[in-house]
């Protein structure tokens, strides 16, 4: 199982549980686990991939992770012309 899985979570707790009280000695405390660092790809490999995509006649990009990637794709489409100019130099 990956710690990077994202998605919707829903918990339906009964009202009596939410309104209940407990003694402080009954409360379990856990250490907060820090988020793992975000991985960063090597910039030369990103540039190489961008050049290949820009030169492709009919590129196919398969993505996942729904809304997050949809946002990124929209951002990439807006900046496509700017990216193309950078790699045409």
N, C-alpha and C positions, 0 to 999 in steps of 0.2 A: 504494500500500500504506500502511496506517495503522500508526502506532506504538502504537496503543491496542488492537490485536488481542490477545486473550487466548485461552488454551487449553492443552491438554496437549501437551507435547513429550517425545519419547523418543529417546535416542541409544543405539545398541547398538555399543559399541566393543570390538574384539577384545582379549583379555587381553594379548597380546604388545605391543600399542600402549600399554596402561595401565602395563605393567611396564617400558617402555623408558626409557632415560635420554638426555638431550641436553645438549650443551654450552650454557652460559649465553649464549654469543654467537649461538646458533641460535634463541634464544627471541625471539619477536616480542612487543613490548608495544604496547598500544593505549590511548589515552586513554579513560577511562570517560565515557560520554555520560550527562549527568544526565537524569532523568525530566522530561518536560514538566510545567509547573504544571497542577494540576487546574482546569478551567474552572468558574466559579460562575455560575449564572443570576441574573438580576436578581430580587430578592426580590418586587417588586411583580408580576412576571409569574408567579412561582410561586404567589403568593397568588391571583391571578386564575384560574390553571389549577385550583387546589384548589377554589375556589368553584364553578367550572363543573362539576367532577367531583362535588362534593357535592350539587349541585342536579340532576344528571342522573338520570332515572328508571332508565335501564339503561345505565350507562357501559361503554364498551369500552376497555380499556387493552391495547395490544399492546406486548410487550416482547421483548427478546433478552438475550443474554449469560448464559443459563443460571443456574447456581447463585448467582452474585452477585445477580442480580435476584430470584431466588426468595427469598433472604434478605431483601432490601429489601421485597418484597411482603408477606412474613410480618410484618415490622416495621410496615409501613403498616396492615395489617389490625388489628394489636393496638392501634394508636393512632388508629384511625378515629373512634371516639367522641370522643376528646379533640380531634381536629382539627375535627370537626363542631361541637363546643361553641364553639370559638374563632371560627369564621366565622358562628355564629348571633348573636353579640353585635351 
